[in-house]
Amino acid sequence: MPDQRRTIFIVSDGTGITAEMLGHSLLTQFEGIAFNQVTIPFVDSIEKAESCVARISESARSSPSRPIIFSTLVNNDIRDTVRKANAYMLDFFEGFLDPLEAELGAKSTHTVGRSHSAMNAKNYSNRINAVNFSMAHDDGMAAREFDKADVILIGVSRSGKTPTSLYLALQFGIRAANYPLTRSATMFLTVKNLFDQTVIVDRSRGIMPSMPRLVQFGLKVRF
């Protein structure tokens, strides 16, 4: 019976966000195991790599099972140093870059931080504009401009509307507004029909025409 608790080290020469996302996607496939995640970012020198090895090896000595390392280390020397730790290591760049180099017949740049660079200026600009929109339309602010939103999140206070709006904006460029759900709010449902027209079904005013929109829940806001 394997040990049901494992320590996971996320090691990166950048922020570690990429390794965290990939590692989380893998670990969610295993039920019944408690994972203790430790992120070690900005391991961009041999000295930092050696310090990282010492920390991981110390964890291995105090645990019945060796730790697991998820890394996105670009530099080969730093990667080889971290590999000396008493742990099972999965390096995402090594696992995919080497086969890609062979297939493409070209060498990768091995540049740190490229996964978070603004390679597509238009998409980057759209995401930043979406973030600005979400911040300006947080918690019901500037509700007169809600018709410009791609999606409107509705919920009671402290239900995660703001971080969800910012996540949608930053990751996907979605202009997300949010509105607090109170007893005085009137709910409606927007439905898109086969003729690309939209009607608003309102519990107090019946059926009203509106601009074409996606299917969504929303609010009738009184000004």
Phi and psi restraints in degrees (value plus and minus 20) as a CYANA .aco file:
   2 PRO   PHI     -88.0   -48.0
   2 PRO   PSI     135.4   175.4
   3 ASP   PHI     -83.6   -43.6
   3 ASP   PSI     115.2   155.2
   4 GLN   PHI    -112.5   -72.5
   4 GLN   PSI      -7.1    32.9
   5 ARG   PHI    -151.8  -111.8
   5 ARG   PSI     107.3   147.3
   6 ARG   PHI    -155.5  -115.5
   6 ARG   PSI     124.1   164.1
   7 THR   PHI    -116.2   -76.2
   7 THR   PSI     110.6   150.6
   8 ILE   PHI    -132.8   -92.8
   8 ILE   PSI     104.4   144.4
   9 PHE   PHI    -124.2   -84.2
   9 PHE   PSI     103.8   143.8
  10 ILE   PHI    -118.3   -78.3
  10 ILE   PSI      91.6   131.6
  11 VAL   PHI    -136.1   -96.1
  11 VAL   PSI     107.7   147.7
  12 SER   PHI    -167.5  -127.5
  12 SER   PSI     133.0   173.0
  13 ASP   PHI    -108.4   -68.4
  13 ASP   PSI     -18.3    21.7
  14 GLY   PHI    -142.1  -102.1
  14 GLY   PSI    -160.4  -120.4
  15 THR   PHI     -95.1   -55.1
  15 THR   PSI     -43.7    -3.7
  16 GLY   PHI      69.7   109.7
  16 GLY   PSI     -18.7    21.3
  17 ILE   PHI     -84.1   -44.1
  17 ILE   PSI     -62.3   -22.3
  18 THR   PHI     -82.2   -42.2
  18 THR   PSI     -67.1   -27.1
  19 ALA   PHI     -83.8   -43.8
  19 ALA   PSI     -57.9   -17.9
  20 GLU   PHI     -82.8   -42.8
  20 GLU   PSI     -65.0   -25.0
  21 MET   PHI     -85.4   -45.4
  21 MET   PSI     -65.5   -25.5
  22 LEU   PHI     -86.7   -46.7
  22 LEU   PSI     -63.5   -23.5
  23 GLY   PHI     -82.8   -42.8
  23 GLY   PSI     -62.0   -22.0
  24 HIS   PHI     -82.7   -42.7
  24 HIS   PSI     -59.6   -19.6
  25 SER   PHI     -81.0   -41.0
  25 SER   PSI     -56.1   -16.1
  26 LEU   PHI     -95.2   -55.2
  26 LEU   PSI     -64.8   -24.8
  27 LEU   PHI     -87.8   -47.8
  27 LEU   PSI     -48.0    -8.0
  28 THR   PHI     -86.5   -46.5
  28 THR   PSI     -32.1     7.9
  29 GLN   PHI    -100.7   -60.7
  29 GLN   PSI     -25.1    14.9
  30 PHE   PHI    -136.2   -96.2
  30 PHE   PSI      92.1   132.1
  31 GLU   PHI    -114.1   -74.1
  31 GLU   PSI     132.4   172.4
  32 GLY   PHI      62.5   102.5
  32 GLY   PSI     -14.5    25.5
  33 ILE   PHI    -138.5   -98.5
  33 ILE   PSI     108.7   148.7
  34 ALA   PHI    -110.0   -70.0
  34 ALA   PSI      99.2   139.2
  35 PHE   PHI    -124.1   -84.1
  35 PHE   PSI     107.5   147.5
  36 ASN   PHI    -122.1   -82.1
  36 ASN   PSI      87.5   127.5
  37 GLN   PHI    -113.8   -73.8
  37 GLN   PSI     111.1   151.1
  38 VAL   PHI    -145.7  -105.7
  38 VAL   PSI     101.9   141.9
  39 THR   PHI    -121.6   -81.6
  39 THR   PSI     108.8   148.8
  40 ILE   PHI    -140.3  -100.3
  40 ILE   PSI      76.7   116.7
  41 PRO   PHI    -109.9   -69.9
  41 PRO   PSI     149.7   189.7
  42 PHE   PHI      36.0    76.0
  42 PHE   PSI      21.4    61.4
  43 VAL   PHI    -105.8   -65.8
  43 VAL   PSI      63.3   103.3
  44 ASP   PHI    -136.8   -96.8
  44 ASP   PSI       0.0    40.0
  45 SER   PHI    -169.8  -129.8
  45 SER   PSI     142.3   182.3
  46 ILE   PHI     -83.0   -43.0
  46 ILE   PSI     -58.3   -18.3
  47 GLU   PHI     -82.3   -42.3
  47 GLU   PSI     -64.5   -24.5
  48 LYS   PHI     -86.8   -46.8
  48 LYS   PSI     -55.3   -15.3
  49 ALA   PHI     -85.2   -45.2
  49 ALA   PSI     -60.6   -20.6
  50 GLU   PHI     -86.0   -46.0
  50 GLU   PSI     -59.1   -19.1
  51 SER   PHI     -84.6   -44.6
  51 SER   PSI     -57.7   -17.7
  52 CYS   PHI     -84.2   -44.2
  52 CYS   PSI     -62.3   -22.3
  53 VAL   PHI     -80.8   -40.8
  53 VAL   PSI     -64.0   -24.0
  54 ALA   PHI     -81.6   -41.6
  54 ALA   PSI     -61.3   -21.3
  55 ARG   PHI     -85.8   -45.8
  55 ARG   PSI     -62.9   -22.9
  56 ILE   PHI     -88.9   -48.9
  56 ILE   PSI     -61.3   -21.3
  57 SER   PHI     -85.8   -45.8
  57 SER   PSI     -55.0   -15.0
  58 GLU   PHI     -84.7   -44.7
  58 GLU   PSI     -59.8   -19.8
  59 SER   PHI     -83.6   -43.6
  59 SER   PSI     -56.8   -16.8
  60 ALA   PHI     -85.4   -45.4
  60 ALA   PSI     -56.9   -16.9
  61 ARG   PHI     -88.6   -48.6
  61 ARG   PSI     -47.1    -7.1
  62 SER   PHI    -118.3   -78.3
  62 SER   PSI     -14.8    25.2
  63 SER   PHI    -145.5  -105.5
  63 SER   PSI     128.4   168.4
  64 PRO   PHI     -88.2   -48.2
  64 PRO   PSI     -44.5    -4.5
  65 SER   PHI    -141.3  -101.3
  65 SER   PSI     123.5   163.5
  66 ARG   PHI     -88.0   -48.0
  66 ARG   PSI     131.1   171.1
  67 PRO   PHI     -89.1   -49.1
  67 PRO   PSI     147.6   187.6
  68 ILE   PHI    -137.4   -97.4
  68 ILE   PSI     115.1   155.1
  69 ILE   PHI    -130.8   -90.8
  69 ILE   PSI     107.0   147.0
  70 PHE   PHI    -128.1   -88.1
  70 PHE   PSI     102.6   142.6
  71 SER   PHI    -153.6  -113.6
  71 SER   PSI     135.5   175.5
  72 THR   PHI    -150.5  -110.5
  72 THR   PSI      39.5    79.5
  73 LEU   PHI    -110.4   -70.4
  73 LEU   PSI     103.0   143.0
  74 VAL   PHI    -103.5   -63.5
  74 VAL   PSI     -62.1   -22.1
  75 ASN   PHI     -92.4   -52.4
  75 ASN   PSI     106.6   146.6
  76 ASN   PHI     -84.3   -44.3
  76 ASN   PSI     -59.9   -19.9
  77 ASP   PHI     -85.7   -45.7
  77 ASP   PSI     -62.2   -22.2
  78 ILE   PHI     -86.0   -46.0
  78 ILE   PSI     -61.2   -21.2
  79 ARG   PHI     -81.9   -41.9
  79 ARG   PSI     -63.8   -23.8
  80 ASP   PHI     -84.8   -44.8
  80 ASP   PSI     -53.5   -13.5
  81 THR   PHI     -87.2   -47.2
  81 THR   PSI     -66.0   -26.0
  82 VAL   PHI     -84.8   -44.8
  82 VAL   PSI     -50.7   -10.7
  83 ARG   PHI     -85.1   -45.1
  83 ARG   PSI     -36.2     3.8
  84 LYS   PHI     -93.3   -53.3
  84 LYS   PSI     -32.7     7.3
  85 ALA   PHI     -86.0   -46.0
  85 ALA   PSI     131.2   171.2
  86 ASN   PHI     -98.6   -58.6
  86 ASN   PSI      58.2    98.2
  87 ALA   PHI    -179.8  -139.8
  87 ALA   PSI     143.4   183.4
  88 TYR   PHI    -112.0   -72.0
  88 TYR   PSI     100.4   140.4
  89 MET   PHI    -132.4   -92.4
  89 MET   PSI     112.3   152.3
  90 LEU   PHI    -141.1  -101.1
  90 LEU   PSI      91.6   131.6
  91 ASP   PHI    -123.7   -83.7
  91 ASP   PSI      97.6   137.6
  92 PHE   PHI     -88.3   -48.3
  92 PHE   PSI     -58.0   -18.0
  93 PHE   PHI     -87.0   -47.0
  93 PHE   PSI     -63.9   -23.9
  94 GLU   PHI     -83.4   -43.4
  94 GLU   PSI     -59.1   -19.1
  95 GLY   PHI     -88.3   -48.3
  95 GLY   PSI     -44.8    -4.8
  96 PHE   PHI    -135.7   -95.7
  96 PHE   PSI     -54.0   -14.0
  97 LEU   PHI     -87.0   -47.0
  97 LEU   PSI     -64.9   -24.9
  98 ASP   PHI     -79.8   -39.8
  98 ASP   PSI     -68.3   -28.3
  99 PRO   PHI     -83.0   -43.0
  99 PRO   PSI     -55.4   -15.4
 100 LEU   PHI     -87.0   -47.0
 100 LEU   PSI     -59.5   -19.5
 101 GLU   PHI     -79.8   -39.8
 101 GLU   PSI     -62.7   -22.7
 102 ALA   PHI     -85.7   -45.7
 102 ALA   PSI     -60.6   -20.6
 103 GLU   PHI     -91.2   -51.2
 103 GLU   PSI     -61.0   -21.0
 104 LEU   PHI    -104.0   -64.0
 104 LEU   PSI     -35.2     4.8
 105 GLY   PHI      47.0    87.0
 105 GLY   PSI      10.8    50.8
 106 ALA   PHI    -165.2  -125.2
 106 ALA   PSI     133.3   173.3
 107 LYS   PHI    -110.1   -70.1
 107 LYS   PSI     120.2   160.2
 108 SER   PHI     -95.5   -55.5
 108 SER   PSI     141.3   181.3
 109 THR   PHI     -95.0   -55.0
 109 THR   PSI     -40.5    -0.5
 110 HIS   PHI      33.1    73.1
 110 HIS   PSI      23.6    63.6
 111 THR   PHI    -117.7   -77.7
 111 THR   PSI     110.4   150.4
 112 VAL   PHI     -92.2   -52.2
 112 VAL   PSI     116.5   156.5
 113 GLY   PHI      64.6   104.6
 113 GLY   PSI     -13.0    27.0
 114 ARG   PHI     -87.2   -47.2
 114 ARG   PSI     -46.5    -6.5
 115 SER   PHI     -87.0   -47.0
 115 SER   PSI     -37.9     2.1
 116 HIS   PHI    -133.2   -93.2
 116 HIS   PSI      -4.7    35.3
 117 SER   PHI    -102.7   -62.7
 117 SER   PSI     142.8   182.8
 118 ALA   PHI    -108.6   -68.6
 118 ALA   PSI      50.5    90.5
 119 MET   PHI     -90.7   -50.7
 119 MET   PSI     -53.2   -13.2
 120 ASN   PHI    -131.1   -91.1
 120 ASN   PSI      81.7   121.7
 121 ALA   PHI     -81.4   -41.4
 121 ALA   PSI     -57.0   -17.0
 122 LYS   PHI     -86.9   -46.9
 122 LYS   PSI     -66.6   -26.6
 123 ASN   PHI     -83.6   -43.6
 123 ASN   PSI     -59.5   -19.5
 124 TYR   PHI     -81.8   -41.8
 124 TYR   PSI     -64.8   -24.8
 125 SER   PHI     -83.2   -43.2
 125 SER   PSI     -59.6   -19.6
 126 ASN   PHI     -82.6   -42.6
 126 ASN   PSI     -60.6   -20.6
 127 ARG   PHI     -86.6   -46.6
 127 ARG   PSI     -62.1   -22.1
 128 ILE   PHI     -84.5   -44.5
 128 ILE   PSI     -62.5   -22.5
 129 ASN   PHI     -83.2   -43.2
 129 ASN   PSI     -57.2   -17.2
 130 ALA   PHI     -86.2   -46.2
 130 ALA   PSI     -59.4   -19.4
 131 VAL   PHI     -82.1   -42.1
 131 VAL   PSI     -66.3   -26.3
 132 ASN   PHI     -80.7   -40.7
 132 ASN   PSI     -59.9   -19.9
 133 PHE   PHI     -83.7   -43.7
 133 PHE   PSI     -65.4   -25.4
 134 SER   PHI     -83.8   -43.8
 134 SER   PSI     -58.6   -18.6
 135 MET   PHI     -89.0   -49.0
 135 MET   PSI     -55.0   -15.0
 136 ALA   PHI     -97.0   -57.0
 136 ALA   PSI     -36.6     3.4
 137 HIS   PHI    -141.9  -101.9
 137 HIS   PSI      17.9    57.9
 138 ASP   PHI    -106.7   -66.7
 138 ASP   PSI     117.6   157.6
 139 ASP   PHI      37.3    77.3
 139 ASP   PSI      19.6    59.6
 140 GLY   PHI      65.5   105.5
 140 GLY   PSI     -17.5    22.5
 141 MET   PHI     -89.5   -49.5
 141 MET   PSI     126.9   166.9
 142 ALA   PHI      30.4    70.4
 142 ALA   PSI      27.3    67.3
 143 ALA   PHI     -84.6   -44.6
 143 ALA   PSI     -39.8     0.2
 144 ARG   PHI     -84.2   -44.2
 144 ARG   PSI     -40.5    -0.5
 145 GLU   PHI    -121.1   -81.1
 145 GLU   PSI      -5.8    34.2
 146 PHE   PHI     -83.1   -43.1
 146 PHE   PSI     -41.2    -1.2
 147 ASP   PHI     -88.3   -48.3
 147 ASP   PSI     -33.7     6.3
 148 LYS   PHI    -109.6   -69.6
 148 LYS   PSI     -27.0    13.0
 149 ALA   PHI     -97.8   -57.8
 149 ALA   PSI     126.2   166.2
 150 ASP   PHI     -97.9   -57.9
 150 ASP   PSI     -51.0   -11.0
 151 VAL   PHI    -172.7  -132.7
 151 VAL   PSI     126.3   166.3
 152 ILE   PHI    -140.1  -100.1
 152 ILE   PSI      99.4   139.4
 153 LEU   PHI    -111.9   -71.9
 153 LEU   PSI     115.6   155.6
 154 ILE   PHI    -145.4  -105.4
 154 ILE   PSI     115.2   155.2
 155 GLY   PHI    -194.3  -154.3
 155 GLY   PSI     145.6   185.6
 156 VAL   PHI     -89.8   -49.8
 156 VAL   PSI     149.3   189.3
 157 SER   PHI     -80.6   -40.6
 157 SER   PSI     122.2   162.2
 158 ARG   PHI      44.7    84.7
 158 ARG   PSI      12.2    52.2
 159 SER   PHI    -123.7   -83.7
 159 SER   PSI     -11.4    28.6
 160 GLY   PHI      71.6   111.6
 160 GLY   PSI       1.3    41.3
 161 LYS   PHI     -85.8   -45.8
 161 LYS   PSI     -64.9   -24.9
 162 THR   PHI     -85.4   -45.4
 162 THR   PSI     -72.6   -32.6
 163 PRO   PHI     -81.9   -41.9
 163 PRO   PSI     -53.3   -13.3
 164 THR   PHI     -86.9   -46.9
 164 THR   PSI     -61.6   -21.6
 165 SER   PHI     -81.1   -41.1
 165 SER   PSI     -64.7   -24.7
 166 LEU   PHI     -88.3   -48.3
 166 LEU   PSI     -55.0   -15.0
 167 TYR   PHI     -83.6   -43.6
 167 TYR   PSI     -67.0   -27.0
 168 LEU   PHI     -81.0   -41.0
 168 LEU   PSI     -59.0   -19.0
 169 ALA   PHI     -89.6   -49.6
 169 ALA   PSI     -67.1   -27.1
 170 LEU   PHI     -91.8   -51.8
 170 LEU   PSI     -60.4   -20.4
 171 GLN   PHI    -104.0   -64.0
 171 GLN   PSI     -54.4   -14.4
 172 PHE   PHI    -145.1  -105.1
 172 PHE   PSI     -21.7    18.3
 173 GLY   PHI      50.1    90.1
 173 GLY   PSI       5.4    45.4
 174 ILE   PHI    -107.3   -67.3
 174 ILE   PSI     107.1   147.1
 175 ARG   PHI     -99.9   -59.9
 175 ARG   PSI      73.3   113.3
 176 ALA   PHI    -125.2   -85.2
 176 ALA   PSI     104.6   144.6
 177 ALA   PHI    -126.5   -86.5
 177 ALA   PSI     143.0   183.0
 178 ASN   PHI    -162.3  -122.3
 178 ASN   PSI     133.2   173.2
 179 TYR   PHI    -158.0  -118.0
 179 TYR   PSI     115.6   155.6
 180 PRO   PHI     -93.8   -53.8
 180 PRO   PSI     116.5   156.5
 181 LEU   PHI    -106.8   -66.8
 181 LEU   PSI      99.5   139.5
 182 THR   PHI    -147.4  -107.4
 182 THR   PSI     152.5   192.5
 183 ARG   PHI     -86.5   -46.5
 183 ARG   PSI     -45.4    -5.4
 184 SER   PHI    -106.2   -66.2
 184 SER   PSI     -25.3    14.7
 185 ALA   PHI     -96.1   -56.1
 185 ALA   PSI     120.9   160.9
 186 THR   PHI    -125.7   -85.7
 186 THR   PSI     103.1   143.1
 187 MET   PHI    -107.2   -67.2
 187 MET   PSI     126.3   166.3
 188 PHE   PHI    -159.4  -119.4
 188 PHE   PSI     144.6   184.6
 189 LEU   PHI    -143.5  -103.5
 189 LEU   PSI     105.2   145.2
 190 THR   PHI    -113.7   -73.7
 190 THR   PSI     109.4   149.4
 191 VAL   PHI    -146.1  -106.1
 191 VAL   PSI     108.5   148.5
 192 LYS   PHI    -115.2   -75.2
 192 LYS   PSI     104.4   144.4
 193 ASN   PHI    -118.8   -78.8
 193 ASN   PSI    -196.1  -156.1
 194 LEU   PHI     -87.7   -47.7
 194 LEU   PSI     -40.3    -0.3
 195 PHE   PHI    -115.8   -75.8
 195 PHE   PSI      -2.4    37.6
 196 ASP   PHI      39.0    79.0
 196 ASP   PSI      12.0    52.0
 197 GLN   PHI    -132.2   -92.2
 197 GLN   PSI     140.8   180.8
 198 THR   PHI    -147.8  -107.8
 198 THR   PSI     118.6   158.6
 199 VAL   PHI    -145.0  -105.0
 199 VAL   PSI     129.9   169.9
 200 ILE   PHI    -127.2   -87.2
 200 ILE   PSI     100.7   140.7
 201 VAL   PHI    -114.7   -74.7
 201 VAL   PSI      88.8   128.8
 202 ASP   PHI    -132.4   -92.4
 202 ASP   PSI     113.5   153.5
 203 ARG   PHI     -88.3   -48.3
 203 ARG   PSI     -37.9     2.1
 204 SER   PHI    -128.2   -88.2
 204 SER   PSI     -41.3    -1.3
 205 ARG   PHI    -142.1  -102.1
 205 ARG   PSI     -18.8    21.2
 206 GLY   PHI      63.0   103.0
 206 GLY   PSI    -162.2  -122.2
 207 ILE   PHI    -121.4   -81.4
 207 ILE   PSI     110.4   150.4
 208 MET   PHI    -151.6  -111.6
 208 MET   PSI     122.2   162.2
 209 PRO   PHI     -93.8   -53.8
 209 PRO   PSI     135.6   175.6
 210 SER   PHI    -175.3  -135.3
 210 SER   PSI    -198.8  -158.8
 211 MET   PHI     -91.4   -51.4
 211 MET   PSI     130.8   170.8
 212 PRO   PHI     -79.1   -39.1
 212 PRO   PSI     109.9   149.9
 213 ARG   PHI    -162.1  -122.1
 213 ARG   PSI     147.8   187.8
 214 LEU   PHI     -93.7   -53.7
 214 LEU   PSI     144.4   184.4
 215 VAL   PHI     -86.5   -46.5
 215 VAL   PSI     106.6   146.6
 216 GLN   PHI    -181.5  -141.5
 216 GLN   PSI     139.1   179.1
 217 PHE   PHI    -111.6   -71.6
 217 PHE   PSI     131.8   171.8
 218 GLY   PHI    -176.3  -136.3
 218 GLY   PSI    -185.4  -145.4
 219 LEU   PHI    -151.0  -111.0
 219 LEU   PSI     126.7   166.7
 220 LYS   PHI    -114.3   -74.3
 220 LYS   PSI      91.8   131.8
 221 VAL   PHI    -120.3   -80.3
 221 VAL   PSI     110.9   150.9
 222 ARG   PHI    -112.9   -72.9
 222 ARG   PSI     111.9   151.9
